[in-house]
Amino acid sequence: MAWKELIYPVLIFFLVILGFYIIRIFVFKYLLRIAKKTRWPWDEIVLKTLKGYFPFWGLLLGIHLALGLTHIPPHIFSVVNKILLILFILSSSLCGSKLLINIFDHYITQKAETLAKVTLFEIFIKVLVFSIAFILILNVLNINIAPFITTLGVAGLAVGLALKDTLENFFAGLYILMAKQIKPGDFIRLENGDEGFVEDITWRTTTIRMLSNNMIIIPNSKLAGSQIINYQLPSEELVVLVQVGVSYASDLEKVERVTLEVAKEVMQGHPEGVEEFEPLLRFHTFGDFSINFNVILRAKEPSSRFVIAHEFIKKLHKRYKEEKIEIPFPIRTVYLYPQRPLS
């Protein structure tokens, strides 16, 4: 007759799992369809994250209910329930950390044209969530956490002193992220003149990809304490300054008119130029052999400044040849005095 007593618990076990799968397939599908129509973007992220863990939670609940209907000894039932609860806490921690990371990734995607993945934030979230889960598991196992926390505090102080530089870099990375002055995807210039795109901010270092495709790896504390030029702030558009010199014999009115015509042509004709920007020309120096001036253009993004200057110089050189405007070679006037006889 023992096998007949197991029919009802086994039936309950499979019915619970079946019910959770039905909810996962049909109810979640319906809720996701509604979520796509709402303005709040995070409801879809929440549903997609929960959907992945729902069958496992159904399995845990099915085992719990099925065992409650059997004649299993109370001490064994208690141990199994604790194991189930620990598994639920661990899976919920995974779900919670994944949910927070997905929400953060979605937020970053809205703020930038490309996904800016920040490893430091993921590490911070996982450490925080699993630390809470660890304390809950100790509570389930009836372990007094007060001595543990005291021991952890002393050990943490010792580890903190031993890992001073590492912790300094960690909190410097958090400061960089919270200040929102530098983020992955930004084009920056370091104090030593190196330039590149911020690839990632980890718990210890920041990785910067140069235009040559080489990587600069710099400690977070050094980056936070140095002077940085962020070409993405306040706008991604960047001024392109091109220096030009023409002969003293040139008609400066004509030079200004021709140069601005070429500059407008580049701004309106090149995909990396800012079409609505009005180029500027400013004479600034009587040089040794030329009258020098700056031409001010604007590129859509920092890395485009090279191609904008490239196209402008090519077109300007061609147009100057057509208009007979001279770009002089370096000239020096040397006076030779008569040589005096040696006395």
Secondary structure, 3 states (H helix, E strand, C coil): CHHHHCHHHHHHHHHHHHHHHHHHHHHHHHHHHHHCCCCCCHHHHHHHHHHHHHHHHHHHHHHHHHHHCCCCCHHHHHHHHHHHHHHHHHHHHHHHHHHHHHHHHHHHHHHCCCCCCCHHHHHHHHHHHHHHHHHHHHHHCCCCHHHHHHHHHHHHHHHHHHCHHHHHHHHHHHHHHHHCCCCCCCEEECCCCCEEEEEEECCCEEEEECCCCCEEEEEHHHHHCCCCEECCCCCCCEEEEEEEEECCCCCHHHHHHHHHHHHHHHHHHCCCECCCCCCEEEEEEECCCCEEEEEEEEECCHHHHHHHHHHHHHHHHHHHHHHCCCCCCCCCCCCCCCCCCCC
